[in-house]
Structures are given as C-alpha cells and as structure tokens.
C-alpha cells in the first residue's frame, strides 16, 4: 500500500477556477514521445507470442465445446427412454414393421429344427493364446474383431501375429492365434456393426436359445483341411451337429453358411462322409440323417474376381479409390504403420483366401470376346420388378442398350486388362507377349534387407518379370491362375495343395476323393441326400466388381508394381466402368453369376454334380438402401454383409427352421438375369 494519501478536495477547491498551466517544451516533447510510442511497430516475436496465445485459447475453447457437447449428448442418450430412438424414427419415416421374429411368433411359428451358423472370411473373431514379447498383456485378447485397438497401438506387432508361416500355412513359431468360440464369435464384427446378431435375436423370438443354435467358428485364415489338422474344427462341427440332433428329438439341423463359410461347409459335407484319416468317417448317408437344409447366404460358389486383385495388388475398388486420393499414404511406410506392402505380406499367408479365386476358367467366366453377362446395363440394374423366373429389364444385345443407344461393349471375360484401350478393343488387335518364360530375379532386390522384412515375393520378380506381366496385356479366368503362379509361386504352391479351380471330366475318377477338390462345386458331387434342400440366398442390384483395368506402378524394388488404374472411367457412354473397375450385378462382393449359377443350373434337377436330384432354390433380395441415417444399415439391404439384417431373408430362414420347405416359402425368387446367363454357359451336366 502506498504511504501517500491523496487529499480529498473540499467544496472550495471545487468552486475555485482552474488556471491553465503552460506546458513546458520538455513536457510537451515527452507527451509527444508517448503518443509516438503507441505508433511504433510491435516486434514480430511479441506478435507471434500473442498469436500463439490466441490460437491456444481458441483451440482450448473448441476442445472444451466439443467435449461438453459430447458429454451432454451422452447424458441425454443414457437418460432418455429406450423407446425414444424408435419414436423419433417412426415420427419421421412412419410406423416400423414388426421384426420377422415378432411377426412369425404372432403367426404361431415356434423353434423346431436346430440351426448351425457358419461364418465367412474376416467376420469371425480371433484371439491370442501365445505371442512374442511385443504382444505382452494380450493373452486371450481379440486381435481380430472387437475394437481392433492393437492395430493402432502396435501395428507391426499385430501384422506379425496375424500372419501365418510362409512354408506351412500354419502358426509361425511362438505364435498361437485361435478362433473365438460361441455365438459371440461372430454376432458383431466390431461394436455396433452386426453380422449374425440380428438373425440370432429374431430366432430367439420364436424360442431358440444357445442349446439350439451353434456358431461353427473356425480360423478363416488357414486352409479348410488345416482347420481340422490344427484345431479339429471339422470334427467339432460334426460332433455338435450330432449332439443337437440327438437332444432335439432327432430333428435335423438347418445349416446357414455365409460368404466363404459356404465353401467351407461344402468342404465339410465331403469330409464328413469320407473315410478317415482324410475324412470324418461318417459314411455316405451322414448328411441325409443330420441335415434338413443348407441355406447359403452370399455364397461365392464359383469364386470372386476381387480375390484376384487382393492377391495381385492388395486392392479392391475401395482401396484403389483411397490410393488415388492419398497415394503416398498407402505406398510408403509412415511411422511404422501398415501400408499395402504389410497388408499383402499378411494376407498372402492366409491360404483360405485362395479358395475364392474364380473357378471354372473361361467356360464359366467368359473369354476375350464373350461373357455370360454380355448385354448387361449398369444404369438399369438398380431396380428390378419381376419375382419369379427371368426378369426382362435388360434388353441389350451386343453393345446396343434397351434405350437404343450404342455403347462400348464391356468385355467381362477380361478380368485383368493393362490399359483401358486393351479392355475395349477387339482381341484380334491386341499384341500379347508370353510372360511365363520371362527371366525373373534381381540381385539388388535380393540383397535389400527391407525387401526381406516385408516379404511379398514381388522383390523376387525383377524388372524383366514385371514388364513381362504387363506386356501380356489381358488375363481371363483361365490365365489368371498362370499369372498368380508366376508372381507368387510359393503362395500358389501352398494353395494348389489345398484348392482346385477346374471342371471335372469324370467325377467318378478316384482323384476327386482328395480334399483339395471338396470346396469346388464343379469338381465334386453333392451328398447322397435326396430329401435335403439347398438354397442360394443373395442380394442383387448393388454394383459389383467383375473386371479391372490395371497399370504399372512404382518401379521401386520393394513396392507393389501394379495397381488399379482409377483414372479409367467409362463416363455416360459406359457407366459400367468406374474408377478402373467394371461393375456387374451382385451384392457388392459376389457377382450374381457366382452366387446363383449352381442352384439355378449346375445342381438343378438330376445332374452329374447332383446325382440324387436334391431340390435347389434361388432366392434373390433386391437391394434397397436405407432412406435416412436413422434406419442404420436398413432392413432391405442386399449388400454382402448388410443382407444379414434383411427382414425378408430372415423371415425365409426362420420359416425353414420352423419346418417349412423351399416350395412352401415360394420357391425361386429371382430379380436378375441369372437363369439367362446360366444358359449361356456351355457346361456338361
């Protein structure tokens, strides 16, 4: 406190006139100096400090606002009644239909046949049982599925533990990753993203519970036969089905495989009948005694073209788009995060992915100048009206559409083309150089330690080998196998020991008793079970990858040398070509041709693939996306995974599980050209 106190003015002081005091020059000069000081420029360092403080304050205010808003909304979400979201949705979209389980419960349906779920690739959870030092603290934690937290915390350690041995296709030394068991193995892929959960919940509505539902979880990375060698997964499925039949009054099971699980269960049906030690020793009538129906959802019976691009360049349509938007992010190693090279290193050790390479060669998928889908119009493929038999919304023949507009012809048989021009021109003008005799190897790459750290086999190809692959110009389903054999011989040696992709000449040949043929419907017979029914249930009306335009990529020794050419666009004249990908009809992953051909024609009636003539049904579900965000993933979706929440599909499954036959639920339900396309395939039946 100051020791000087200011005197309080008196009344006389206030009345006393103020006499102006002249300002001395020195005082005036000092006053001017003070005024001038205010106009002196502020140093940059001071200005930057003020800007930093201002930016810091703004950031703090913004973070505080976002956090406060988040906590407030979270509080409201937890405080609101459980029925409030449904009330809001109904207020906007109108009353929601009853879930299938509620609807069928009102009709009097009850649980009858036990059900078995067979998950597909990537949808089943995997957990760690043994790992290296970098995985300390992760015992029995999910490495696949759940929150995927370890992908962000220790990405290279995660890749190391998710990869399999390059030689055996089994666990690498010191690592044990095993499938999660129970219904929780695949009910949700990640929190909030359902796979089997909606179907399970609706089955529970009519009385199903865990003793009448079984999730046939398996390690979807390893080859089908190796799931038995390592984990006895096939034996577990067999014993669980037998137990469910025995404890439910002898009622046969209804099996519901999805995606790659369809191929896995095809393998199981041959394995269970085959004599041990290669098979399960159940005998030729095991399926007839234990299985009522197999309801395949989104089944890639004949493979999928996107399996080729996944093995060839670790890409599909979505990855190619991301790579075009941010090319450097996926092509280089940034702070140790996964890049496409790390993804390829990992996925090329997953032998099960090779089960989905297209089967049947050019006979099924088409050649350089023809394909079953010739005449398909992408612009008109979204809405379909006809439910039974063939639809007639595609009228185009050759390159003329149903609107009379001439468009470039789409050569779907050319699964991989190097250049848009190569994909479009007549095959007679394409100059192709054979690649299989090209010299491979590169001494510089072989000595590069970083190439060895991210092993993809491409560093062993060499510049001459890479050029030879591009110079061959175009690959069909038949030559794609030669391509993969050339670029990844070690991977294909493992794959060819477990899978086959041809068409059998004589199914009675003893060689087809080997397990490598069991997941190929063109090289094996259906079981001797005439009363069993086979369903093919899949979505249509979603643009689906069918063929690709490629280009040469980086010439760096360790990089992936080929990539989808996202600059290749068809424009209004050719809407089937988008971002280097030719699109056809399907469920976004599996083309109609692969999902529907076997039940539409290959197994229809008594054929050499179906000698007992068991009934087959094709049921398609036309895709209808959700109209707003409140509908989530929708209840009428036909997309490959989202169809698991399709009310119409769930209703069909519940009716069959409750005792109905394929005829009783309506027989075939077809919106696509699957029957017409199937007739174009010249296959000996």
Secondary structure, DSSP 8 states (H G I E B T S, - for coil): --S-------HHHHHS--------HHHHHHHHHHHHHTTS---HHHHHHHHHHHHHHHHHHHHHHHHHHHHHHHHHHHHS-TTHHHHHHHHHH------HHHHHHHTT----S-EEEE--TTTS-EEEEE--GGGTT-TT-EEESTT-HHHHHSHHHHHHHH---TTTSS--TT-EEEE--SGGGTSEEETTEESSHHHHHHHHHTT--GGGEEE----TTS-HHHHHHHH-HHHHHHHHHHHHHHHTTT--EEEEEBTHHHHHHHHHHHHHHS-TTTS----TTHHHHHEEEEEEES--TT--HHHHHHHHHS--HHHHHHHHHSHHHHHS--TT---HHHHHHHHTT-GGGGGGS--SHHHHH--SS--TTTT--GGG-S-----SS---S---BTTB-TTS-B-----TT-SEEESHHHHHS-GGG------TTS----HHHHT-HHHHHT--SGGGTHHHHHHHHHHT-EE-HHHHHHHHHHH-HHHHHHHHTT---S--S-TTSGGGGSGGGTT-TTSS---S-TT-EEEEEEEESB-EEEEEEEEE----TTS--EEE-TT---GGG-TTEETTEEEESBBSSSBHHHHHHIIIIISSSSBTTBTT--EEEEEEEE----SSGGGTT-SS--STTGGGG-HHHHHHHHHHHTT--TTTTTS-B--SSHHHHHHHS----
